[in-house]
Amino acid sequence: MAHVDDGARVPYRRWRRWVASLRRRTLALRAAESGGDPHDRVYLGYGVVLLALVYGPILWSALAQAAAAVPVPDGPTALAALVVAGSALALGVTCAAGLAAARAGGPLWTSPAEVTFALGGQFRARDVLRGRALLLTLGAGAVGAFVATAAAAGLAGGPAAAPPPVLLGAAAVAALLAQVPLAVGSAAQAPRRRRAAVGVTVLLLALGAVAALGAATPTAAAVAMSGQALPGTRTGVLAGAALVAVVGLLSAWLVVRVLPDELDVDRAAAGQARTVTAGRGLVGGDSGAVADVLGPRVHAGRAAGLPAVLLRRAPLLARDLLGLRRRPAAAVATLVAGCAGALLVRLGTEGGPALATVAGALALYGAARTWADGLHAFAAQPEPGALLPGTTGRAVAGHAVVPVALALLVAAASSVGAGADAVVAVLVLTGLALGARVWVAGATAAPPGLFTPMMTPNGDMSMLVLGAWYLRGWLVVAAAAWLLERAGPGAVTAGLVLALAAGLAAAGVRRFARA
């Protein structure tokens, strides 16, 4: 919105202090009338800090152990190439998360009330959003340093084996690079810079994927970061450090000083309202509320109609094909993600780290969400299966044609030139991803029994159990992929995983029938 400056307005900070004092008085009066404690927020902050101190070291150790499972190559050049590939891939994934956050009302969040009373031209947007922008930059740096130090300790063989300068260097580099996804997400909230944010994300994902899959040799940047492969080691390290510092500081400057003035405040407020509504739905046990977090879907092919030949013989298949035709970008993106996941499974089976197999299986499961969009729309009906004649199982089978065909296409494309074990692993985990999708789609409301308090020495764990129920598909796929990698893709193991997939699909069909 246009900034109105008549030279006679109250500065934002003074106005904000006045509003904060009114809120404190209102909270104190309400607490006095209801007999409550006016310092509830202090206790909430204390609880958050206590949880961070208790579970932070546990999470750090888990990340270090996961990094220790990654095979470390010999030689500084190969190690630098691994670090560069992992960094680029991690930046690409986090930038994609930033794009998703922009559709959900973040990273620079606001509210409809704030848009009306503070961002409607009364004050500069960067003055209003400066505090949260600084908080976001500090939080992103802290998270990046936390993950980087754990990864560095794991790659070095343990916290005791990692020299302190290495940990400090990893923390500083990660804290600076963590500003890039934050800047990309904030840029996606500005209409003029949205395409640039998408382009940066795609570029980072492509570079990281190519480097991670070994399709490219170590680049000059990797050699420079290694600091040992060229004669001028000190020069290489300084050049890499200067590049990282410039990129990180420029990204932080954009988030704090430039992008807030270009923010689409109305869209951000609408996304924040949807996120709050979805959060309340999740607390109440409704997982279907998450579907509305990213806002309304954009359908490109509105002129496309139902295929006339299939409409009479297979109406469900016609409906699913029409859905894919109207969302070509999502269809292509999930096919690429599915192929990348299948290649990761193949890499893990052919001697790569076990984490590659798990990551590939999770990528297949995530891609299957778009493939099975018709099945999820079927689950959202008031009475699934009541619109067309036939049994519920027949309707589920009709909606399963498109995801099964796309899954077979992905598996075939990624298995060219692969060994028998790799082909079996890809097919088995693809089938497991589809079976888990049917199982998850069969129930969108959490069972009431999950809300029963579960008292343990660490407190009430009912919310943790509820969170595990929401993530049940991801957890099952990750656990099965890990066991398949450890046991090897033999006939017995593959048969057990396929039996699990069939059992999950059958359980989903039974849930549909009971709905």
C-alpha positions, 0 to 999 in steps of 0.5 A: 500500500502507498505510504502516507507521510504528512509529517504530523503523525506519531512515531511508530515506536511511541504508538506501539508502547501506548498500545502495549500499555493498554493491552497490559491494563486490559489483561490485568483487569481481565485476570482480576475479574476472572481470578486468573494469573496476569503472568501467564505469558511469563510461565509460557516463556519459562516452559518453552525455555525449559523444553529447549534445554531438556530436548535440545541436547537430545536433538543435537545428539540425534543429528550428530549420529545421523551425520556420522552414518554418512560415509566420509570420502578420503581427500580434502577435495572429495570432502569439500565436494560433499560439503558443497553438495550437501549445503546446496541441497539443504539450501534448496530444500529450505528455500522450498520450505520458505516458498511454502511458508510464504503461501501460509502467511510467513516468514514475515507474518502479520494479522488482519488487525495489524494490517488495518491499524498499522500497515494501511499507510499509517506507518512504514512497513519496515518500521512495523516489521523490523522487530520480527524481521530481526527476530527471524534473522537471529532465529534462522542463524541459531537454527543453522548453527545448531544443525551445522555444529551437530553435522560437523561433529558427526562427520568428524567422528563425535563431539570430542573428535571435532576441533573447536575451530571447526565447530565455530567455523561451521556455526558461523557459515551456517548462521550466515547461509541460513539467511538465504532461505529466509530472504527467499521466503520473504521475497516470495511474499513480495509480488515483484520478487516472487519469480526471482525467489522461485528461480533461486530455489530451483537453481539451488535444488538443481545444483544440489541434486546434480552434485549429490548424485555424482553427475558433476565433478567437484567444482572450483567452489568446492576446491576453494572451500576445501582450502587444501587442494590448491597451493594458495590454501589461505587464499581459498579459505578467505575467498570462500569465507568472504563469499559466504559473508557477503551472501548472508549479510546481503540476505539479512539486509534484504529481510530487515530493510528492503523486503518489508516495504514490498510485502503484500500485507493483505495476502500475508494476513490472509495466510496467517488467518488460515494458518491459525484456523488450521492450527486450531483444527489440528489441536482439535484432531482434524488433519483435513484443516492442513489442506487449506493452509497454503491457500486456494489452488491455482488451476491452469487448464480451466478449459479442459473437460472430462474425457468423453470416452472415459467419462462413461466407462471410468468416471473416477479415472476421468476425474483424476486425469482432469485434476492432473490436467488442471494442475500441470505444474504440480504434476510435473514437480511431483514426478520430478520429486518422485524420480529423485526419491527413486534415485535416492533409494537406488543410491542407498541400495547400491552401496550408498548411506542408509539415509539416502534410502529413507530420504528417497522413500519419504520423497516418494511418499510426499510426491504420492500426495498429488498423485492420489489427489482424487483419493483425498477428494473422495475422502473429503466427501460427507459420505465417501462413495455415495455419489456413484453406485458400487462398493467403497472398495471399487471406488478406491480402486478407481481412484488408485489407477492414476497414482499406480500408473504414475508410480510405475512410470517413476519406478521404470524411469529411475531403474534404467541400468540398475541392478535387481536389488535396486529395482526391487527396493524401488518397486517395494518402497513405491508400493509402500508409499501408495499403500500408506497414502490409502491408509492415511486418507481413510481417516482425517479425524483423530480418534478421541482416545488420543486426547486422553491424558498420558502422564509420564515422568516428563509430563503429559504426552498426549499431544506428542501421541497426537502429533505422531498420529498426524505423521503416521504415514511418514513414520511408517514409511521411514521405519520400513525403508530403514529396516529394508536397507538394514536387512537388504532387499531380499525376497523375505524382506520385500515380501514383508514390506509389500504385505505391510503395504497391502495391509495398510491399503486394506485398513484404509478401505475399511475406514472408508467403508465405515465413514 
